Amino acid sequence: MGELLFNVLLLLFFVVMGAYSFDIKIVDEHSGARYWPLIMICAVIVLICVKIAQIWKALPKEERKFSFGIFKLNDPGVQKLLLALGWLLLYIIALPYGGYALSTVIFFAGMAWLIGARKVSVIALSSIGITIAVWAVFVWGLDVHPPRGIGFLEKISIWLEYLI
């Protein structure tokens, strides 16, 4: 039943993407920019529909009834996954306000704690090191400026970008 539910969600995702592909602007005579993605999405939708039909036929009749038990919400691994998704959502919300540096250090520290790291020194050093490494690649390597934050955090981010 879980595989069936996953494929139904995939189908819904690709139907929405197909609807959004109609918003692609056609510039000059480049109509392929709109229709090529739409053709690919339609092919994926057909394949997923075939897969859903195969899964439905293979399921025994007693397993065709939907139950929330398939999500196994009492399982500790599922609970950690949901906590990680919630933490990621908070990071995404905080990123424009706290800036990349501060938000990412806090995000990595929280994720390290969630997966079982308990030494404060290890958590702090690893989250700061990862943040600096990724930040350096984007700012100095790719010349892309991550979110700077607001207020004094923006000034600190700008100062850090121009160190080298």
C-alpha positions in Angstrom: 0.0 0.0 0.0 2.9 2.4 0.7 4.3 2.0 -2.8 0.8 2.7 -4.3 0.5 5.8 -2.2 4.0 7.0 -3.2 3.2 6.5 -6.9 -0.1 8.4 -6.5 1.7 11.3 -4.9 4.3 11.2 -7.8 1.4 11.3 -10.3 -0.1 14.3 -8.6 3.3 16.1 -8.6 3.8 15.5 -12.3 0.2 16.6 -13.2 0.9 19.9 -11.4 4.2 20.3 -13.2 2.4 19.6 -16.5 -0.1 22.3 -15.7 2.8 24.8 -14.8 4.6 23.9 -18.1 1.9 25.9 -19.9 3.2 29.0 -18.3 6.6 28.7 -20.1 6.9 31.6 -22.5 7.6 31.0 -26.2 10.3 33.4 -27.4 10.6 33.9 -31.1 10.2 30.5 -32.8 11.5 28.4 -29.9 8.2 26.5 -29.2 10.2 23.5 -28.0 10.9 25.4 -24.8 7.3 24.8 -23.8 6.3 21.6 -25.6 9.4 19.5 -25.0 8.9 19.5 -21.2 5.2 19.0 -21.6 5.8 15.9 -23.8 8.3 14.5 -21.3 5.9 15.1 -18.4 3.0 13.5 -20.3 5.2 10.4 -20.9 6.0 10.2 -17.2 2.4 10.5 -16.3 1.4 7.7 -18.6 4.2 5.5 -17.2 3.2 6.2 -13.6 -0.5 5.4 -14.4 0.6 2.1 -15.8 2.7 1.4 -12.7 -0.2 2.3 -10.4 -2.5 -0.1 -12.3 0.1 -2.9 -11.9 0.6 -2.2 -8.2 -3.2 -2.2 -7.7 -3.7 -5.5 -9.5 -0.8 -7.1 -7.5 -2.2 -6.0 -4.1 -4.3 -8.6 -2.3 -7.9 -7.4 -1.6 -7.3 -7.2 2.1 -4.4 -4.8 1.6 -6.3 -2.4 -0.7 -7.9 -0.7 2.3 -6.2 2.5 3.4 -5.0 2.8 6.9 -2.7 5.3 8.7 -0.8 2.3 10.1 1.2 2.2 6.9 3.0 5.4 8.0 4.4 3.7 11.2 4.4 7.0 13.0 5.3 5.3 16.3 8.6 4.1 14.8 11.6 6.1 16.2 13.2 6.3 12.8 10.0 7.8 11.3 9.8 10.3 14.1 13.4 11.4 13.6 12.7 11.8 9.9 9.7 14.0 10.6 11.8 16.0 13.1 14.5 16.5 10.4 11.9 17.7 7.9 10.5 20.1 10.4 14.0 21.4 11.2 14.7 21.8 7.5 11.5 23.8 7.1 12.5 26.1 10.0 15.9 26.5 8.3 14.3 27.5 5.0 12.1 30.1 6.8 15.0 31.5 8.9 17.5 31.7 6.0 16.4 35.1 4.6 16.3 36.7 8.1 19.3 35.1 9.8 21.5 35.0 6.7 23.4 32.0 5.4 26.2 31.8 8.0 24.2 32.0 11.2 21.2 29.9 9.9 23.4 27.2 8.5 25.6 26.8 11.6 22.4 26.4 13.7 20.9 24.1 11.1 23.9 21.8 11.0 24.3 21.8 14.7 20.6 20.8 15.1 20.9 18.0 12.5 24.1 16.7 14.1 22.3 16.5 17.5 19.3 14.8 15.9 21.5 12.1 14.3 23.2 11.4 17.6 26.2 13.6 18.1 26.4 14.8 21.7 29.8 16.4 22.1 29.4 20.2 21.9 32.9 20.7 20.6 32.3 18.2 17.7 29.0 19.7 16.9 30.3 23.2 16.9 33.4 22.6 14.9 31.8 20.4 12.3 28.9 22.8 11.7 31.2 25.8 11.5 33.6 23.9 9.2 30.9 22.7 6.8 29.3 26.2 6.7 32.6 27.9 5.9 33.5 25.3 3.2 30.2 25.5 1.4 30.1 29.3 1.8 33.6 29.6 0.3 32.6 27.5 -2.7 29.6 29.7 -3.4 31.0 33.1 -2.7 34.6 32.8 -3.9 34.4 29.9 -6.3 31.0 30.5 -8.0 30.6 34.2 -7.3 27.1 33.6 -5.9 26.0 35.5 -2.8 24.0 33.4 -0.4 21.3 35.2 1.7 22.9 37.8 3.9 20.3 38.3 6.5 18.9 41.5 7.9 20.4 44.3 10.1 23.8 43.8 11.4 23.9 40.2 10.0 23.8 41.7 6.5 26.8 43.9 7.3 28.8 41.0 8.7 28.0 38.9 5.6 29.1 41.6 3.3 32.3 42.0 5.3 33.0 38.3 5.1 32.5 38.2 1.4 35.1 40.8 0.7 37.9 39.3 3.0 39.7 37.8 0.0 
